[in-house]
Amino acid sequence: LYDNAQLLGVFAKAYSAFSNPEYKRVLERTFTFLKRDMKAPGGGYYAALDADTEGEEGKYYLWQAGELQALLGEDFSLFAAYYGIEPELAWEDGNYVPFRQGQDDAFAKEHNLSLDELVAHRQRWHSRLMQARSGRTFPGRDDKIITSWNALLISGLADAYEALGDTTYLGEARDLYTFILAHSADGKRLRHSYKKGDTRTEGFLEDYAFMARAAFRLYQVTGDAEYLDQAESWMDAIEKQFQDPESPLFRYKEDSELIAPIVKTDDGVMPSPNTVLAELYLDLGHFFYRPEYLEKGQEMVLALQDRFLQVPENYAGWGRLLLRHQYPYYEVAIAGENAGALRAQMAREFLPDALLVSTAKPSELPLFQGRFEPGQTRIFVCQDHSCRLPVTTVDQALSQIQGTPSLFP
């Protein structure tokens, strides 16, 4: 689940940055796969699918050339060229994992097809293979619903909603957050995983950190203050339960009986929870204008700076945060009756150096205080809460962000 949850976010950001329709297609098909094969009937998403089926690795997903030829008939030769079905590209034992061999526009030109014709072929192939595969034995599932991994998915779904503007992703993110609260939370306490009938398992730092980020992301895309309150609640629980007394970082487990508590800082298959927390301190520090949060986030980043420089591939999240200290970072506050729509429009742009928030009603939160006026919607582009003159269109706001290296040299 953590692979596919993060894949949603990666391709959402890539689509925002490059507008490549292939990125959108991967995002949409990943979401389809998750709902079809990994979503539990009552809500929540399972942890994993087995690699083996009937004792054979990958059996559910593999194809023999003869099987493909029988399914596709006269379409087989074009399919084989597109997906590399030739002996030297076989996975093993004559089995194939169909893998696109190049760019669609080049393939279409080589085979005298329009892109629309190629898409039609591809959809037909996909339909036939999926129908045939539905008769196979489905892989076993690890049916635990792990809090941190589901929280990663909530953030990925929020990214997808921002990139595409499709409320289906937002609805799924909200429903999933509600499910986790109902089944894996008790006040400010989280359990690590949920499975009906299982005994309670105490949550780890990653559960709290990823849920705090999920809550704040949902606040950003909805403007619903309840999510903001929950993000603060998770942050409060983290500070009380996981703070490492010897550093600005946080322990992986609440229990500190170990002689040397585990403080996880490297980014493995998932981001380090400490990376996520450092980013939250920076975001929430800018949002609430809390210098103590900004200082805490900076201390965490500086503590890992040398490790990033030594092994950057293992500390990519810290490198991204270092960039935020090197380049201008913007707070973009949208206030007014049309704030949600303007934020959604602006969020479809790739803005890695901006905190984008909105309110459709008067608010006493620092970024919005005194900025709501009935009958109009304005965008404030700020740095450290010092703002340029408000503007009324997304293009004007983007011009303020992109026009100069810094608002306040």
Disulfide bonds with the S-S distance in Angstrom:
Cys382-Cys387 1.98
